[in-house]
Amino acid sequence: MLYLEFMFLLVMLYIGSRYGGIGLGVVSGIGLVIEVFIFKMPPTSPPVTVMLIILAVVTCASILEAAGGLKYMLQVAERVLRKNPKRVTLIAPFVTYFMTFLLGTGHAVYSIMPIIGDVALKNGIRPERPMAAASVASQIAITASPISAAVVYYLAQLSDIQHEITLLSILLVTVPATLFGTLLMSIYSLKRGKELEDDEEYQERLKDPVWRDKILNTTATSLDEILPVSARNSVLLFILSILVIVVIAMWPEVRTIVDGGKPISMAVVIQMMMLCFGGIILLATKTDPLDVPNGVVFKSGMVAAIAIFGIAWMSDTYFQYAMPQFKSGIVEMVTSYPWTFALALFIVSVVVNSQAATARMMLPVGLGLGLEPALLIGLMPAVYGYFFIPNYPSDIATVNFDTSGTTKIGKWYFNHSFMSVGLIGVIGACCLGYLLGQMIIPS
């Protein structure tokens, strides 16, 4: 019966994934009701902590966007790319990586993609090379961001079990690991695919007057817009908020309010700081609050929160119910072959399309199996697997932004531009992460 119920869980996740976003959350709600009232599973608690973290971070980042901060970051990124046009394949993935690192979400990179493609084309470089790697890098950086929901959830759960685990110790594993994965796929991308003069599809597009005009005579740029000083100030304040969070994480005594008491949870600290600095940015830049809900970051963040609400609650209810009977066989397998837990993380991510939701679903499973925190943190980059099926918004947008047609979804669906770089990035990050986890995280 447990296996049939597990198949039911996968079916509900698959149906929800066909609608995506909010659809994934509410379809999971249908599954939750069936689990509880038909299969008689005791419901677990909803994922309140993760949702509050997402709401707080998205609120602050949305105010940053409304204040012009994202446009300022975009202009800085474009200047870096245009000063080093011949190295765009190496530089572009790190540009999108650091945008996500700062913002905690990969949804802010859409505006940089046309610029990356434009720089590549103007310098005779196959746009697929930097664009596909940049799209993947924008997502792989989520497990390295100190304010991403996935990282904060890992911190909240693991620090309660092992007090020596801090935000800094997690980042000392995930940041080098994901940077290593990004470097590997950037190097791989340098020579991937045919050169433009040898690419039949690109040459055919050049024969079409409409495509030829789009390719040769259109320039994507953000540098022609003059931004107010408040846009730069909003970015500086946002960076300050991240630094404050890291400092508080490094010194627990700062968040110990009562002498001899337990330090305030970092999940709570991040929520407070994001709301606080959101207010500071709003007041300092005189941003109109009515503009805040209209940005890309706010809309995508709210959709993510609703999706996680349903997915995590439904999945957690099943796994808590099934764990006693699954535990013995799975523990033996994961103990003998640690990479199998990374494979489990990867497969779940492919289905649910969210790293925070994957973390919320699978970390309790790993802890229930008795896995070491060092292993769980080291394999954390594997929560990014949704490049495998090319239906994620950033990947679809990247394909559409590439006027040369070199970044694409292949005839067989799985032979797409993001597959090879995604596998190289995630596998490389997990390998180094596993080694660093054993070295840095106390057993």
C-alpha positions as a Python dict, from the first residue, in 0.01 Angstrom:
ca = {
    (1, 'M'): (0, 0, 0),
    (2, 'L'): (288, 240, 78),
    (3, 'Y'): (426, 196, -273),
    (4, 'L'): (84, 267, -426),
    (5, 'E'): (54, 577, -208),
    (6, 'F'): (401, 684, -320),
    (7, 'M'): (294, 644, -683),
    (8, 'F'): (-10, 859, -602),
    (9, 'L'): (226, 1127, -461),
    (10, 'L'): (432, 1125, -782),
    (11, 'V'): (118, 1142, -998),
    (12, 'M'): (-9, 1447, -809),
    (13, 'L'): (332, 1616, -840),
    (14, 'Y'): (338, 1539, -1212),
    (15, 'I'): (-15, 1677, -1268),
    (16, 'G'): (74, 1989, -1073),
    (17, 'S'): (398, 2034, -1268),
    (18, 'R'): (199, 2047, -1592),
    (19, 'Y'): (36, 2367, -1465),
    (20, 'G'): (340, 2498, -1275),
    (21, 'G'): (361, 2770, -1011),
    (22, 'I'): (35, 2822, -825),
    (23, 'G'): (-112, 2519, -1005),
    (24, 'L'): (153, 2298, -847),
    (25, 'G'): (62, 2426, -502),
    (26, 'V'): (-316, 2388, -525),
    (27, 'V'): (-304, 2049, -704),
    (28, 'S'): (-82, 1933, -417),
    (29, 'G'): (-363, 2052, -189),
    (30, 'I'): (-592, 1800, -359),
    (31, 'G'): (-334, 1531, -295),
    (32, 'L'): (-303, 1634, 71),
    (33, 'V'): (-677, 1604, 130),
    (34, 'I'): (-683, 1257, -31),
    (35, 'E'): (-383, 1147, 179),
    (36, 'V'): (-552, 1256, 502),
    (37, 'F'): (-917, 1163, 447),
    (38, 'I'): (-888, 866, 207),
    (39, 'F'): (-550, 710, 300),
    (40, 'K'): (-586, 810, 668),
    (41, 'M'): (-238, 969, 701),
    (42, 'P'): (-197, 1209, 996),
    (43, 'P'): (-132, 1559, 852),
    (44, 'T'): (196, 1723, 942),
    (45, 'S'): (242, 2096, 1004),
    (46, 'P'): (244, 2329, 701),
    (47, 'P'): (587, 2467, 595),
    (48, 'V'): (541, 2799, 773),
    (49, 'T'): (913, 2874, 830),
    (50, 'V'): (1008, 2837, 463),
    (51, 'M'): (711, 3044, 349),
    (52, 'L'): (789, 3327, 591),
    (53, 'I'): (1153, 3333, 480),
    (54, 'I'): (1044, 3356, 116),
    (55, 'L'): (794, 3633, 196),
    (56, 'A'): (1053, 3837, 389),
    (57, 'V'): (1331, 3802, 130),
    (58, 'V'): (1098, 3861, -164),
    (59, 'T'): (953, 4170, 4),
    (60, 'C'): (1298, 4326, 51),
    (61, 'A'): (1417, 4229, -298),
    (62, 'S'): (1093, 4362, -451),
    (63, 'I'): (1146, 4699, -281),
    (64, 'L'): (1501, 4693, -419),
    (65, 'E'): (1359, 4634, -767),
    (66, 'A'): (1100, 4912, -730),
    (67, 'A'): (1378, 5150, -616),
    (68, 'G'): (1573, 5082, -936),
    (69, 'G'): (1832, 4863, -767),
    (70, 'L'): (1796, 4572, -1009),
    (71, 'K'): (1844, 4806, -1306),
    (72, 'Y'): (2158, 4941, -1141),
    (73, 'M'): (2290, 4587, -1089),
    (74, 'L'): (2205, 4511, -1451),
    (75, 'Q'): (2405, 4810, -1573),
    (76, 'V'): (2706, 4708, -1362),
    (77, 'A'): (2683, 4354, -1502),
    (78, 'E'): (2655, 4483, -1859),
    (79, 'R'): (2961, 4705, -1819),
    (80, 'V'): (3161, 4403, -1700),
    (81, 'L'): (3047, 4199, -2001),
    (82, 'R'): (3110, 4472, -2259),
    (83, 'K'): (3458, 4545, -2123),
    (84, 'N'): (3551, 4180, -2175),
    (85, 'P'): (3344, 4076, -2480),
    (86, 'K'): (3577, 3800, -2600),
    (87, 'R'): (3553, 3631, -2259),
    (88, 'V'): (3173, 3644, -2239),
    (89, 'T'): (3144, 3263, -2217),
    (90, 'L'): (3360, 3256, -1905),
    (91, 'I'): (3226, 3574, -1745),
    (92, 'A'): (2849, 3556, -1810),
    (93, 'P'): (2781, 3250, -1586),
    (94, 'F'): (2960, 3418, -1295),
    (95, 'V'): (2763, 3740, -1353),
    (96, 'T'): (2428, 3558, -1321),
    (97, 'Y'): (2568, 3350, -1034),
    (98, 'F'): (2648, 3660, -828),
    (99, 'M'): (2313, 3824, -908),
    (100, 'T'): (2139, 3520, -759),
    (101, 'F'): (2387, 3503, -472),
    (102, 'L'): (2292, 3857, -371),
    (103, 'L'): (1917, 3831, -427),
    (104, 'G'): (1846, 3474, -315),
    (105, 'T'): (1639, 3407, -628),
    (106, 'G'): (1725, 3330, -989),
    (107, 'H'): (1425, 3517, -1132),
    (108, 'A'): (1614, 3846, -1160),
    (109, 'V'): (1834, 3732, -1451),
    (110, 'Y'): (1584, 3760, -1736),
    (111, 'S'): (1691, 4113, -1823),
    (112, 'I'): (2061, 4019, -1855),
    (113, 'M'): (2003, 3733, -2101),
    (114, 'P'): (1941, 3947, -2413),
    (115, 'I'): (2258, 4143, -2328),
    (116, 'I'): (2466, 3824, -2299),
    (117, 'G'): (2334, 3709, -2635),
    (118, 'D'): (2400, 4047, -2793),
    (119, 'V'): (2761, 4061, -2667),
    (120, 'A'): (2824, 3707, -2794),
    (121, 'L'): (2678, 3770, -3141),
    (122, 'K'): (2858, 4100, -3188),
    (123, 'N'): (3186, 3917, -3125),
    (124, 'G'): (3118, 3613, -3341),
    (125, 'I'): (3067, 3378, -3044),
    (126, 'R'): (2797, 3113, -3050),
    (127, 'P'): (2535, 3257, -2807),
    (128, 'E'): (2443, 2912, -2675),
    (129, 'R'): (2781, 2892, -2505),
    (130, 'P'): (2742, 3178, -2255),
    (131, 'M'): (2360, 3186, -2244),
    (132, 'A'): (2291, 2823, -2149),
    (133, 'A'): (2567, 2824, -1888),
    (134, 'A'): (2446, 3159, -1749),
    (135, 'S'): (2090, 3028, -1712),
    (136, 'V'): (2212, 2720, -1521),
    (137, 'A'): (2452, 2928, -1308),
    (138, 'S'): (2167, 3157, -1202),
    (139, 'Q'): (1996, 2856, -1045),
    (140, 'I'): (2293, 2663, -909),
    (141, 'A'): (2386, 2972, -703),
    (142, 'I'): (2069, 2944, -493),
    (143, 'T'): (2233, 2690, -261),
    (144, 'A'): (2518, 2940, -207),
    (145, 'S'): (2304, 3245, -125),
    (146, 'P'): (2287, 3331, 248),
    (147, 'I'): (1929, 3454, 208),
    (148, 'S'): (1782, 3181, -13),
    (149, 'A'): (1499, 2978, 138),
    (150, 'A'): (1681, 2649, 73),
    (151, 'V'): (1995, 2754, 262),
    (152, 'V'): (1806, 2907, 553),
    (153, 'Y'): (1587, 2598, 587),
    (154, 'Y'): (1895, 2374, 601),
    (155, 'L'): (2043, 2607, 862),
    (156, 'A'): (1727, 2612, 1075),
    (157, 'Q'): (1695, 2234, 1078),
    (158, 'L'): (2059, 2134, 1114),
    (159, 'S'): (2165, 2395, 1371),
    (160, 'D'): (1896, 2267, 1607),
    (161, 'I'): (2048, 1919, 1583),
    (162, 'Q'): (2414, 2021, 1582),
    (163, 'H'): (2484, 2364, 1735),
    (164, 'E'): (2829, 2388, 1574),
    (165, 'I'): (2663, 2423, 1233),
    (166, 'T'): (2629, 2791, 1139),
    (167, 'L'): (2537, 2986, 829),
    (168, 'L'): (2907, 3043, 769),
    (169, 'S'): (2994, 2673, 789),
    (170, 'I'): (2722, 2588, 536),
    (171, 'L'): (2839, 2863, 299),
    (172, 'L'): (3202, 2748, 333),
    (173, 'V'): (3083, 2425, 170),
    (174, 'T'): (2821, 2541, -80),
    (175, 'V'): (2989, 2857, -213),
    (176, 'P'): (3319, 2694, -324),
    (177, 'A'): (3130, 2386, -446),
    (178, 'T'): (2885, 2578, -667),
    (179, 'L'): (3158, 2815, -791),
    (180, 'F'): (3358, 2507, -890),
    (181, 'G'): (3057, 2366, -1074),
    (182, 'T'): (3007, 2701, -1249),
    (183, 'L'): (3373, 2712, -1352),
    (184, 'L'): (3360, 2359, -1493),
    (185, 'M'): (3058, 2427, -1711),
    (186, 'S'): (3201, 2763, -1825),
    (187, 'I'): (3522, 2595, -1940),
    (188, 'Y'): (3322, 2318, -2108),
    (189, 'S'): (3111, 2582, -2288),
    (190, 'L'): (3411, 2753, -2449),
    (191, 'K'): (3409, 2516, -2746),
    (192, 'R'): (3065, 2355, -2734),
    (193, 'G'): (2864, 2342, -3054),
    (194, 'K'): (2956, 2455, -3403),
    (195, 'E'): (3105, 2793, -3480),
    (196, 'L'): (2846, 3035, -3619),
    (197, 'E'): (2984, 3023, -3973),
    (198, 'D'): (2941, 2643, -3971),
    (199, 'D'): (2596, 2634, -3810),
    (200, 'E'): (2336, 2553, -4078),
    (201, 'E'): (2035, 2681, -3882),
    (202, 'Y'): (2204, 3013, -3803),
    (203, 'Q'): (2308, 3059, -4166),
    (204, 'E'): (1951, 2989, -4278),
    (205, 'R'): (1823, 3256, -4041),
    (206, 'L'): (2065, 3507, -4191),
    (207, 'K'): (1899, 3450, -4531),
    (208, 'D'): (1562, 3560, -4389),
    (209, 'P'): (1544, 3944, -4398),
    (210, 'V'): (1340, 3966, -4075),
    (211, 'W'): (1574, 3740, -3873),
    (212, 'R'): (1880, 3899, -4032),
    (213, 'D'): (1766, 4242, -3912),
    (214, 'K'): (1699, 4109, -3559),
    (215, 'I'): (2039, 3941, -3543),
    (216, 'L'): (2262, 4206, -3697),
    (217, 'N'): (2091, 4538, -3635),
    (218, 'T'): (1936, 4503, -3290),
    (219, 'T'): (2134, 4595, -2981),
    (220, 'A'): (2012, 4499, -2635),
    (221, 'T'): (2144, 4736, -2371),
    (222, 'S'): (2054, 4888, -2035),
    (223, 'L'): (2324, 5156, -2043),
    (224, 'D'): (2114, 5419, -2220),
    (225, 'E'): (1894, 5471, -1911),
    (226, 'I'): (2014, 5725, -1653),
    (227, 'L'): (1931, 5601, -1304),
    (228, 'P'): (1894, 5818, -992),
    (229, 'V'): (2149, 5796, -710),
    (230, 'S'): (1879, 5625, -501),
    (231, 'A'): (1908, 5317, -726),
    (232, 'R'): (2274, 5274, -632),
    (233, 'N'): (2197, 5346, -267),
    (234, 'S'): (1930, 5076, -261),
    (235, 'V'): (2184, 4819, -381),
    (236, 'L'): (2436, 4927, -118),
    (237, 'L'): (2172, 4897, 154),
    (238, 'F'): (2069, 4553, 29),
    (239, 'I'): (2430, 4433, 32),
    (240, 'L'): (2462, 4577, 385),
    (241, 'S'): (2162, 4367, 493),
    (242, 'I'): (2338, 4049, 374),
    (243, 'L'): (2658, 4146, 555),
    (244, 'V'): (2464, 4212, 876),
    (245, 'I'): (2301, 3869, 851),
    (246, 'V'): (2638, 3698, 800),
    (247, 'V'): (2795, 3887, 1094),
    (248, 'I'): (2506, 3795, 1325),
    (249, 'A'): (2535, 3431, 1211),
    (250, 'M'): (2909, 3428, 1288),
    (251, 'W'): (2865, 3557, 1645),
    (252, 'P'): (2572, 3385, 1820),
    (253, 'E'): (2618, 3607, 2127),
    (254, 'V'): (2480, 3899, 1924),
    (255, 'R'): (2148, 3717, 1894),
    (256, 'T'): (2143, 3591, 2252),
    (257, 'I'): (1898, 3834, 2410),
    (258, 'V'): (1870, 3674, 2755),
    (259, 'D'): (2189, 3594, 2950),
    (260, 'G'): (2241, 3219, 2944),
    (261, 'G'): (1951, 3177, 2705),
    (262, 'K'): (1934, 3016, 2361),
    (263, 'P'): (2031, 3236, 2063),
    (264, 'I'): (1751, 3353, 1835),
    (265, 'S'): (1710, 3120, 1537),
    (266, 'M'): (1883, 3243, 1221),
    (267, 'A'): (1561, 3179, 1030),
    (268, 'V'): (1393, 3439, 1252),
    (269, 'V'): (1693, 3676, 1226),
    (270, 'I'): (1682, 3666, 845),
    (271, 'Q'): (1309, 3735, 842),
    (272, 'M'): (1355, 4034, 1075),
    (273, 'M'): (1653, 4176, 886),
    (274, 'M'): (1489, 4144, 545),
    (275, 'L'): (1176, 4324, 666),
    (276, 'C'): (1388, 4585, 846),
    (277, 'F'): (1612, 4663, 549),
    (278, 'G'): (1313, 4656, 317),
    (279, 'G'): (1172, 4938, 527),
    (280, 'I'): (1506, 5122, 532),
    (281, 'I'): (1538, 5102, 152),
    (282, 'L'): (1177, 5217, 109),
    (283, 'L'): (1230, 5522, 333),
    (284, 'A'): (1582, 5610, 217),
    (285, 'T'): (1498, 5597, -156),
    (286, 'K'): (1143, 5738, -121),
    (287, 'T'): (1008, 5443, -320),
    (288, 'D'): (633, 5432, -382),
    (289, 'P'): (495, 5119, -205),
    (290, 'L'): (236, 5082, -483),
    (291, 'D'): (519, 4997, -726),
    (292, 'V'): (649, 4708, -516),
    (293, 'P'): (394, 4436, -614),
    (294, 'N'): (433, 4508, -986),
    (295, 'G'): (788, 4375, -1027),
    (296, 'V'): (909, 4039, -1153),
    (297, 'V'): (1066, 3944, -818),
    (298, 'F'): (745, 3997, -619),
    (299, 'K'): (524, 3800, -857),
    (300, 'S'): (761, 3507, -896),
    (301, 'G'): (829, 3499, -521),
    (302, 'M'): (461, 3487, -425),
    (303, 'V'): (402, 3209, -678),
    (304, 'A'): (695, 3015, -529),
    (305, 'A'): (555, 3052, -176),
    (306, 'I'): (215, 2911, -278),
    (307, 'A'): (377, 2624, -471),
    (308, 'I'): (590, 2529, -168),
    (309, 'F'): (287, 2558, 63),
    (310, 'G'): (113, 2272, -117),
    (311, 'I'): (410, 2060, -231),
    (312, 'A'): (593, 2048, 101),
    (313, 'W'): (281, 1985, 310),
    (314, 'M'): (159, 1698, 90),
    (315, 'S'): (505, 1537, 62),
    (316, 'D'): (592, 1577, 428),
    (317, 'T'): (265, 1411, 528),
    (318, 'Y'): (349, 1106, 318),
    (319, 'F'): (715, 1072, 419),
    (320, 'Q'): (645, 1108, 791),
    (321, 'Y'): (380, 838, 759),
    (322, 'A'): (597, 600, 554),
    (323, 'M'): (938, 656, 713),
    (324, 'P'): (926, 383, 981),
    (325, 'Q'): (877, 114, 716),
    (326, 'F'): (1113, 257, 454),
    (327, 'K'): (1398, 340, 686),
    (328, 'S'): (1595, 17, 723),
    (329, 'G'): (1641, -61, 353),
    (330, 'I'): (1716, 296, 248),
    (331, 'V'): (1967, 358, 529),
    (332, 'E'): (2174, 58, 422),
    (333, 'M'): (2179, 174, 60),
    (334, 'V'): (2267, 539, 137),
    (335, 'T'): (2533, 434, 390),
    (336, 'S'): (2703, 215, 129),
    (337, 'Y'): (2650, 458, -161),
    (338, 'P'): (2615, 820, -37),
    (339, 'W'): (2560, 953, -388),
    (340, 'T'): (2221, 779, -396),
    (341, 'F'): (2078, 1049, -167),
    (342, 'A'): (2203, 1312, -413),
    (343, 'L'): (2020, 1120, -685),
    (344, 'A'): (1703, 1126, -476),
    (345, 'L'): (1735, 1504, -426),
    (346, 'F'): (1792, 1549, -800),
    (347, 'I'): (1491, 1340, -904),
    (348, 'V'): (1257, 1519, -663),
    (349, 'S'): (1380, 1857, -789),
    (350, 'V'): (1310, 1753, -1150),
    (351, 'V'): (950, 1685, -1049),
    (352, 'V'): (877, 1983, -821),
    (353, 'N'): (1077, 2258, -1000),
    (354, 'S'): (1186, 2426, -677),
    (355, 'Q'): (1502, 2400, -469),
    (356, 'A'): (1333, 2527, -152),
    (357, 'A'): (1049, 2277, -194),
    (358, 'T'): (1298, 1996, -257),
    (359, 'A'): (1492, 2094, 56),
    (360, 'R'): (1168, 2108, 258),
    (361, 'M'): (1063, 1765, 130),
    (362, 'M'): (1392, 1576, 146),
    (363, 'L'): (1597, 1717, 435),
    (364, 'P'): (1357, 1569, 696),
    (365, 'V'): (1384, 1240, 506),
    (366, 'G'): (1765, 1251, 524),
    (367, 'L'): (1755, 1336, 895),
    (368, 'G'): (1499, 1062, 954),
    (369, 'L'): (1736, 816, 789),
    (370, 'G'): (2009, 922, 1032),
    (371, 'L'): (2237, 1072, 765),
    (372, 'E'): (2525, 1291, 883),
    (373, 'P'): (2481, 1672, 843),
    (374, 'A'): (2818, 1680, 663),
    (375, 'L'): (2675, 1454, 391),
    (376, 'L'): (2345, 1642, 370),
    (377, 'I'): (2520, 1979, 329),
    (378, 'G'): (2782, 1845, 89),
    (379, 'L'): (2519, 1704, -146),
    (380, 'M'): (2300, 2015, -122),
    (381, 'P'): (2368, 2134, -483),
    (382, 'A'): (2170, 1829, -601),
    (383, 'V'): (1845, 2007, -505),
    (384, 'Y'): (1883, 2176, -846),
    (385, 'G'): (1771, 1922, -1104),
    (386, 'Y'): (1490, 2099, -1287),
    (387, 'F'): (1712, 2188, -1584),
    (388, 'F'): (1667, 1820, -1683),
    (389, 'I'): (1321, 1889, -1827),
    (390, 'P'): (1341, 2223, -2012),
    (391, 'N'): (1021, 2380, -1879),
    (392, 'Y'): (1161, 2619, -1616),
    (393, 'P'): (1089, 2989, -1687),
    (394, 'S'): (1454, 3101, -1698),
    (395, 'D'): (1544, 2828, -1948),
    (396, 'I'): (1243, 2897, -2170),
    (397, 'A'): (1318, 3270, -2160),
    (398, 'T'): (1683, 3207, -2252),
    (399, 'V'): (1577, 3007, -2557),
    (400, 'N'): (1345, 3287, -2666),
    (401, 'F'): (1606, 3558, -2611),
    (402, 'D'): (1862, 3387, -2835),
    (403, 'T'): (1786, 3531, -3180),
    (404, 'S'): (2055, 3313, -3339),
    (405, 'G'): (1860, 2996, -3260),
    (406, 'T'): (2165, 2819, -3114),
    (407, 'T'): (2016, 2790, -2763),
    (408, 'K'): (1731, 2547, -2812),
    (409, 'I'): (1521, 2252, -2708),
    (410, 'G'): (1610, 1961, -2934),
    (411, 'K'): (1388, 1739, -3144),
    (412, 'W'): (1392, 1468, -2875),
    (413, 'Y'): (1307, 1717, -2595),
    (414, 'F'): (1584, 1600, -2360),
    (415, 'N'): (1868, 1690, -2599),
    (416, 'H'): (1847, 2058, -2511),
    (417, 'S'): (2110, 2327, -2452),
    (418, 'F'): (2094, 2309, -2071),
    (419, 'M'): (2142, 1934, -2022),
    (420, 'S'): (2519, 1898, -2050),
    (421, 'V'): (2609, 2218, -1862),
    (422, 'G'): (2353, 2140, -1591),
    (423, 'L'): (2488, 1789, -1532),
    (424, 'I'): (2849, 1912, -1530),
    (425, 'G'): (2769, 2196, -1289),
    (426, 'V'): (2564, 1990, -1041),
    (427, 'I'): (2785, 1680, -1044),
    (428, 'G'): (3101, 1892, -1006),
    (429, 'A'): (2945, 2093, -721),
    (430, 'C'): (2830, 1777, -540),
    (431, 'C'): (3171, 1611, -570),
    (432, 'L'): (3356, 1907, -420),
    (433, 'G'): (3072, 1972, -175),
    (434, 'Y'): (3097, 1615, -45),
    (435, 'L'): (3471, 1653, 17),
    (436, 'L'): (3435, 1997, 179),
    (437, 'G'): (3147, 1875, 394),
    (438, 'Q'): (3364, 1600, 543),
    (439, 'M'): (3641, 1854, 611),
    (440, 'I'): (3440, 2151, 743),
    (441, 'I'): (3122, 2020, 907),
    (442, 'P'): (3190, 1854, 1246),
    (443, 'S'): (3071, 1494, 1270),
}
